Amino acid sequence: MIVLVLLVGGLTQVSRQSQGYDANSNRSLAAQGSVVAEQSNTTASQVRALMNNLQTQDRQALQASLDAAVQETARQSARADLAAGSAPSGSVAGEFAAVFAERAQSMSELRDALDGFLGMQPIPPAGIPATDSATSQSAVSSQTALLSVTQATNRIAAAGALLSRSDSEYRSVRRSLAAAAGNARLPRSVWISDPQLWQVGTLAAQVDLIATSSTLEATHYVLLRTVRLSPPALPPPPGTPSTLSVLSPTSLLGVTVVLGNDGSSGEPHASVRLTLANQSSGATATQVESTALALGGSVALPTATFHVKPGFTYELTVAVIPPTGQALTAGTVTQQALQVAPGT
């Protein structure tokens, strides 16, 4: 009998300790989770304002807003994971983390849908070199196949459905925490305040407005950033015209061009034409180089090589081949008179 009493007493003590641990864990989750929920509410408010005024945005502002929503929800999801600790899926803490993971996923899907419809791409993170050709080509190639109105509408609606589900799951988490040991409280957190705005019919009308928005229309402006010669030009000798660049004796001339994109969309096939004309014989040689060019990016093209003769004068013309729709011509053409010094 004494053994049985001790056993029951021990189990009761363990139960009390377990309840105390659960209560503390739930309160800790609510304390940390409240911060994440408030941050999420701020992002939700910004996204609702964006969705209500999509057609009035310009491309750069829209892309920046979409990128910010993706980055903020990703950070919130990471913080929710920390708040949940190592809780297994299906537990209250695990369900809490899942809510914010779904919100982060929905923002990625929303950005992909709008970028795919408008032919935009995320702004490269700070630290990636502007002349990183591989990055530029990857960023632009992902946008070469544009989404149709129907595809964009359905993808935005799917992102909205995911947000709606996360709202429902969050409400469930709030109720579960409030009823569990510790009676912990989480603040309200709602992303979809008007479900009608995320229905296919409403979204289809909005996507139509986006398609006809003058501020969201793509503009094209590919221009020359730099043109470098190899061998480089020498200091001009006395009496040489200032318009003439003198090169050291050589039989090969290398020309390296850096193209820039100051338009509002990526350019999958930015091209430049290089022409070298012998001023004595009139013979010309032409090369065309192309690259994918991300929005706001700059890319160094492969060096074009021309055969030249010492003692001869040439005219080098480097001209951007404007993409369809480009009206601006400033900075797209350069001409340079070159004289290869005689051999010694």
C-alpha positions in Angstrom: 0.0 0.0 0.0 2.8 2.4 0.9 4.5 1.6 -2.4 1.3 2.3 -4.3 0.8 5.7 -2.6 4.4 6.7 -3.4 3.9 5.7 -7.0 0.7 7.7 -7.4 2.2 10.6 -5.7 5.2 10.5 -8.0 3.0 10.4 -11.1 1.0 13.3 -9.8 4.2 15.3 -9.3 5.4 14.4 -12.8 2.0 15.5 -14.2 2.2 18.8 -12.4 5.7 19.4 -13.6 4.7 18.5 -17.2 1.7 20.9 -17.0 4.0 23.6 -15.8 6.5 23.0 -18.6 3.7 23.0 -21.2 2.3 26.3 -19.8 5.7 28.0 -19.9 6.3 26.7 -23.5 2.9 27.9 -24.7 3.4 31.3 -23.1 6.9 31.6 -24.7 5.4 30.7 -28.1 2.7 33.3 -27.7 5.2 36.0 -26.6 7.6 35.4 -29.5 4.7 34.6 -31.9 3.0 37.9 -31.1 5.9 39.8 -32.5 5.9 37.8 -35.7 2.1 38.2 -36.0 2.3 42.0 -35.6 5.0 42.1 -38.3 2.9 39.9 -40.5 -0.1 42.2 -40.0 2.0 45.2 -41.2 3.1 43.3 -44.3 -0.5 42.2 -44.9 -1.7 45.8 -44.8 1.0 46.9 -47.4 0.1 44.0 -49.7 -3.7 44.8 -49.5 -2.9 48.4 -50.5 -0.7 47.2 -53.3 -3.4 44.8 -54.6 -6.0 47.6 -54.6 -3.9 49.8 -56.8 -1.9 47.5 -59.0 -2.8 49.3 -62.3 -1.6 52.6 -61.0 1.9 51.4 -60.1 5.0 51.9 -62.3 7.1 48.8 -63.0 10.0 49.7 -60.7 7.8 50.5 -57.8 5.7 47.4 -58.3 8.8 45.2 -58.5 10.2 46.7 -55.4 7.0 46.2 -53.5 6.7 42.6 -54.5 10.3 41.9 -53.6 9.8 43.5 -50.2 6.7 41.4 -49.5 8.6 38.2 -50.4 11.6 39.2 -48.3 9.6 40.3 -45.3 7.4 37.1 -45.2 10.4 34.9 -45.6 12.0 36.6 -42.6 8.7 36.2 -40.6 8.6 32.6 -41.5 12.1 32.1 -40.2 11.2 33.9 -37.0 8.1 31.7 -36.6 10.3 28.6 -37.0 12.6 29.9 -34.2 9.6 30.6 -32.0 8.3 27.1 -32.6 11.6 25.5 -31.8 11.8 21.9 -32.7 8.1 21.2 -32.3 6.8 18.4 -34.5 4.4 19.0 -37.4 0.8 18.8 -36.1 1.6 20.3 -32.7 0.4 23.8 -31.9 3.9 25.2 -32.4 4.3 23.3 -35.6 1.0 24.6 -37.0 2.0 28.2 -36.0 5.2 27.9 -38.1 3.2 26.4 -41.0 1.0 29.5 -41.1 3.9 31.8 -41.8 5.5 29.4 -44.2 2.3 29.5 -46.3 2.2 33.3 -46.2 5.8 33.4 -47.5 5.0 30.9 -50.2 1.9 32.9 -51.3 4.0 36.0 -51.7 6.5 34.2 -53.9 3.7 32.8 -56.0 2.1 36.3 -56.3 5.4 37.8 -57.4 6.0 35.0 -59.9 2.5 35.5 -61.4 2.8 39.3 -61.8 6.4 39.1 -63.0 5.5 36.4 -65.5 2.6 38.4 -66.8 4.5 41.7 -67.1 7.8 40.3 -68.2 9.6 41.6 -65.1 12.1 39.9 -62.7 13.2 40.4 -59.1 15.8 43.1 -58.4 19.1 41.3 -57.9 20.2 41.2 -54.2 22.9 43.7 -53.2 26.4 42.2 -53.7 25.8 40.6 -57.1 28.1 42.3 -59.6 26.2 44.2 -62.3 28.4 42.7 -65.0 27.7 39.1 -63.9 26.7 37.7 -67.2 25.5 34.3 -65.9 23.2 36.0 -63.4 21.8 38.4 -66.0 21.1 35.6 -68.5 19.4 33.5 -65.8 17.3 36.3 -64.6 16.0 37.3 -68.0 15.6 33.7 -69.4 13.1 33.0 -66.6 10.9 35.7 -68.1 11.1 34.9 -71.8 7.8 33.0 -71.8 5.1 35.4 -70.6 2.0 34.3 -68.8 -1.4 34.8 -70.4 -4.2 36.7 -68.7 -5.8 33.4 -67.7 -2.6 31.9 -66.3 -1.8 35.1 -64.4 -5.3 35.3 -63.0 -5.3 31.7 -61.9 -1.9 31.9 -60.2 -2.8 35.1 -58.3 -6.1 33.4 -57.2 -4.1 30.4 -56.0 -1.8 32.7 -53.9 -5.0 34.2 -52.4 -6.4 30.8 -51.6 -3.1 29.9 -49.8 -3.4 33.2 -47.8 -7.0 32.4 -46.9 -6.0 28.9 -45.6 -3.2 30.4 -43.5 -5.8 32.8 -41.9 -8.0 29.8 -41.0 -5.0 27.9 -39.6 -3.9 30.9 -37.6 -7.4 31.2 -36.0 -7.2 27.5 -35.0 -3.8 28.0 -33.5 -5.1 31.0 -31.4 -8.0 29.0 -30.1 -5.8 26.0 -29.3 -3.2 28.1 -27.4 -5.9 29.9 -25.4 -7.5 26.6 -24.3 -4.2 24.9 -23.5 -2.1 25.0 -20.4 -1.0 28.6 -19.7 -4.0 30.1 -21.5 -1.5 31.9 -23.8 -2.9 34.6 -26.1 -1.9 35.6 -29.6 -3.1 38.7 -31.4 -5.4 38.5 -34.4 -3.6 38.2 -37.7 -5.6 38.4 -41.0 -4.4 38.7 -44.5 -7.7 38.3 -46.5 -10.1 40.9 -45.2 -12.3 40.8 -48.3 -12.4 37.4 -49.9 -14.2 38.7 -53.0 -11.1 40.6 -54.0 -9.2 37.4 -54.5 -11.9 35.6 -56.5 -11.1 34.7 -60.1 -13.7 37.0 -61.6 -12.5 40.1 -59.7 -8.9 39.2 -60.3 -9.5 38.7 -64.1 -10.9 42.3 -64.3 -7.9 43.6 -62.4 -5.4 41.8 -64.6 -7.1 43.3 -67.7 -6.5 46.7 -66.2 -2.9 45.9 -65.6 -2.5 44.8 -69.2 -3.7 48.3 -70.4 -1.9 50.4 -67.8 0.3 53.0 -69.4 2.5 53.1 -66.3 3.1 49.3 -66.4 4.0 49.3 -70.1 7.5 48.0 -70.7 10.0 50.5 -72.0 13.2 49.5 -73.7 16.5 51.3 -73.5 19.7 49.4 -74.2 22.8 51.6 -74.4 26.6 51.5 -74.4 28.3 51.8 -71.0 31.9 51.5 -72.1 34.0 50.6 -75.2 37.5 49.4 -74.4 40.3 48.8 -76.9 43.2 46.3 -76.8 45.8 47.5 -77.2 44.6 50.7 -75.6 45.1 54.1 -77.2 48.5 55.8 -76.7 48.9 59.4 -75.7 48.5 61.4 -79.0 51.8 62.7 -80.5 52.2 66.4 -81.2 50.2 67.5 -84.2 47.8 64.5 -84.2 44.1 65.4 -84.5 42.3 65.1 -81.2 39.7 62.9 -82.9 42.3 60.3 -83.8 43.3 57.5 -81.4 46.8 56.1 -82.0 47.4 52.4 -81.1 50.7 50.7 -80.7 51.8 48.5 -83.6 49.6 45.4 -83.7 47.9 43.0 -86.1 44.9 42.3 -83.9 42.5 44.8 -82.4 40.3 43.7 -79.5 37.1 45.6 -78.7 35.2 44.9 -75.5 31.8 46.5 -75.1 29.7 46.8 -71.9 26.0 47.1 -72.5 23.6 48.5 -70.0 19.8 48.3 -69.6 18.1 51.5 -68.5 14.7 50.3 -69.6 11.9 48.9 -67.4 12.1 45.3 -68.5 14.7 42.5 -69.1 16.1 42.1 -72.6 16.6 38.5 -73.6 18.5 39.4 -76.8 20.4 42.7 -76.4 22.7 43.1 -79.4 25.5 45.4 -80.6 27.1 45.7 -84.1 30.8 46.5 -84.4 32.1 47.6 -87.7 35.8 48.4 -88.6 36.4 50.2 -91.9 39.8 50.5 -93.5 40.1 54.2 -94.5 42.5 53.4 -97.3 40.9 50.5 -99.1 37.3 50.9 -97.9 37.2 47.3 -96.8 35.0 46.7 -93.8 34.6 43.9 -91.2 31.5 43.5 -89.1 30.7 41.5 -86.0 27.5 41.2 -83.9 27.5 40.2 -80.3 24.4 39.4 -78.2 23.5 38.7 -74.6 20.6 38.5 -72.2 20.4 41.7 -70.1 18.6 42.0 -66.8 16.7 45.1 -65.8 19.1 47.6 -64.5 22.0 45.3 -65.3 25.3 45.7 -67.3 27.0 43.0 -69.1 30.5 42.8 -70.8 30.2 41.1 -74.2 32.8 38.8 -75.5 35.8 40.6 -77.0 35.4 41.2 -80.7 38.7 40.7 -82.6 39.6 42.4 -85.9 42.7 42.0 -88.1 44.5 45.3 -88.7 47.8 46.4 -90.3 50.4 48.7 -88.8 50.5 52.1 -90.5 46.8 52.1 -91.5 43.9 54.1 -90.3 40.5 52.7 -89.5 37.1 53.9 -88.3 35.4 51.9 -85.6 31.7 52.1 -85.2 29.9 50.4 -82.3 26.1 50.6 -82.4 23.4 49.0 -80.3 20.8 47.2 -82.3 17.7 48.6 -80.7 15.1 46.1 -79.4 11.6 46.5 -80.8 10.0 49.5 -79.2 13.1 51.4 -78.2 12.9 55.0 -79.2 15.8 56.5 -77.2 19.1 56.7 -79.1 21.3 58.7 -76.8 24.4 56.6 -75.9 23.7 53.9 -78.4 26.3 54.7 -81.0 30.0 55.6 -80.9 32.5 56.2 -83.7 36.2 56.4 -83.3 39.1 57.0 -85.8 42.0 54.7 -85.1 45.5 54.7 -86.4 47.8 51.7 -85.9 51.3 53.0 -85.5 53.8 51.7 -88.0 55.9 48.8 -87.0 59.5 49.4 -86.0 
